């Protein structure tokens, strides 16, 4: 289906199309063209792309779908969702109109086409994944339809093989009064354009009594056309995913692609987000061991839990120690700030890239764990504190833990309980963050202090920390009162971090 160009494909193999795969790829190896920004994704891509593109494009699309789902979980209105998603799509999946005459049109549309089919493969394995993917893709399609240039949208719809027929002038004249009453077209300025379709194709309009029924046909106003296109897109995608789900186990997928597809399917728990050095506060101030207690107010719950465990017992077990050490490394704490116990010395130095093989030293050691990693690894055994508490704690114990760290709002705690019950662990964490920083987030938005993309859904503990630190110190950062040469406020003394 999608070819990866890390190795040359044998000519004999290239010429043969396995009969089992004909449902996914038509036997036409023509150059791919994209006449419209919108796409029904009826034909799978047949070109060659690098494995890196195969994965990177899919991850970018997955981030868009995750943000769209987060809008739904947070009960954003359609208008709020549209406002929130515009910069997200601009950042990860920009699609230029034909009128823009952008030189990137083909590349953007190719990326959109390939990434859809990659995720279609990744999420066809189970009924739950198929349903979520189809629902979110339909929502994305609807958003893009709304934003599309009116002329291009009309041309795209005209290119579709839709089972409707334009109502003739004679019929409009014959049924005008009934058409107006059924479709509620009272404004004289509103276009009197209608089309007819088999009534069973528009059950929602029939149920809402928004169409005229005559001889088994539904007469529908033109304003409903976009909604019908979205419904047809959704119907065709759901059908195609069902087919893919039945045939996928029988497809002899390239061994190089299978791990990528599996990894992508796991990311519906929480999309992966690699650590970035921009999550450190080292460019703003200098974290020290003595300041960690003060900085812990900005920690996500997973790291607050480890920090409290360390302060309580002066010790963390192996996996907790590794998770916490890497997090502190990520916020900018230097290796010299640690007070080593001899049995842990090598492990901590290895995490920082201070010892180990050449590759480890060149790579500066391990990177801090993302939410996706914490949510998909085996849960900790009894007596261990690592992992994500939203996943590893029972609902009552989780609420008690949140209350212990100062979260008391009953409505918030109820929302967290509901999120966790539906396994929306990273959404629960974001819910707590947004409540704790509501005033600062409002100020940032109202005064346009940050790009909208800087308030994306948090998918990494270090992103949580950096964003919290900046928001809570908003005035000081703006005034330049936090300098790179001065440490953050500490609890005094010259202590070292002891793990």
Secondary structure by P-SEA (a helix, b strand, c coil): cccccccccccccccccccccccccccccccccccccccccccccccccccccccaaaaaaaaaaaaaaaaaaacccaaaaaaaaaaaaaacbbbbcccccccaaaaaaaaaaaaaaaaaaaccccaaaaaaaaaaaaaaaaaaaaaccaaaaaaaaaacccccccccaaaaaacaaaaaaaacccccccccccccccccccaaaaaacccccccccccccccaaaaaaaaaaaaaaaaaaaaaaaccccccccccaaaaaaaaaaccccccccccccccccccccccccccccccccccaaaaaaaaaaaacccccaaaaaaaaaaaaaaccccccccccccaaaaaaaaacccccaaaaaacccccccaaaaacccccccccccccccccccaaaaaaaaaaaccccaaaaaaaaaaaaacaaaaaaaaaaaaaaaaaaaaaaaacccccccccccccaaaaaaaaaaaaaaaaaaacccccccccccccccccccc
